[in-house]
Each structure stands twice: as structure tokens, then as C-alpha cells.
């Protein structure tokens, strides 16, 4: 009985850790260079980051601020790399 209880507790603790999502995106977004040669890869990465769900312990205001930073940088990146001469 003790073995089963220990196993159930261990599995519960391990599965709880997989639900935590720490979103530390804005610093990596704001320091990203304007590398137009890799435009597709960078846009894909920004869109992936934009579609991430809010972490369990993330404040909703911080989450919204992160989303705005990602969307702004995506727009700015497209604007700089697709200039018409």
C-alpha cells in the first residue's frame, strides 16, 4: 500500500511540473537583430511565440504586454525587410 501511495504522489508531482510555462519572451524579442536574410525563420519564430498560451503563474497584464511586444516587433521586422525602393 505504501508503494502505491508513493508512486501516485510522485506521478502527481511530476505531472504538475509539466504544466508550468515560464514566458520570458520580450527580452529575446527586443534584442533580435534585423536580419532580413533570415526573414522567414524569424517571422515563423515570432508567430510561434505569439501563439504560446499564457503560463499558469504569469500575470495577465504581463502576458498582454508580451504579446504586444511580439506583434510590434513582427510588424517592424516586416516593414524594415520589405521596403520598396
N, C-alpha and C positions, 0 to 999 in steps of 0.2 A: 504494500500500500504506500509506503514511504517513497519507493522508487517511482511509482506512477505520479504521485503528487509532485515530486521534484522535477520530473520530466515535463509535466504540464506547466509548472511555474517557469521553468527555463524556456520553454517554447513561447510562452506568453511574453516574457521579457524580450526575447529575440525578435518576435514579430512586431512588437511595439516600436522598436528602434528603426524598423524599415519604413515607418510612416512619417518620420521626421524629414522635412525638406527645408534645408537652410538655403535661402535665396540671397546670395551675395553677388548680385549681378552688376549694379551700377558702376562700381569701380572698374570692373573689367570692360564695361561698355564705353565709359568716358575716356579711357586711356587707349582705346583701339585706334590704330593709325588709319588714315585714308588710303588704303592700298587698293587702288582701282583694278590692278591686275588680278586680284583675287575677289572681285566683287561678288560673284555668285556664291562662293563659300561663306563670305562674311554675311551676306544677306540671309542665307539659309541658317546660319548660326543665330543671327539676331531674331529671326522668325521663330526658331526653336525656343529661344529664351523667352520670347514674348508669349508663347503658348504654355509656359510652365504654370502649374497650379500654385496657388498660394500655400506656403508652408503652414503647418499646424500652429507654430508659435510665432508666425510673422504677423505683425500689426497690419491691419487693412490699409491704413494710410501709407505706410512704407511700401506695401505691395503696389498700390496705385502709383506712387512716386517712381518706383522701379519700372513699371510698365510705361509711364510717360517718358522716362529717360531712354528706354529701349526704342520706342516708336520715334522719338525725336532723332536719335542717332541714325536709325534706319532711313528716315526721310532725308537727313542731312547727307548721309553717305550716298544715297541715290542721286541727290541734287549735285553733289560735287563730281561724281564719276560720270554723269550723263549730261555734261554741259554741251550746249550747241554752239559751235563756232561759226 
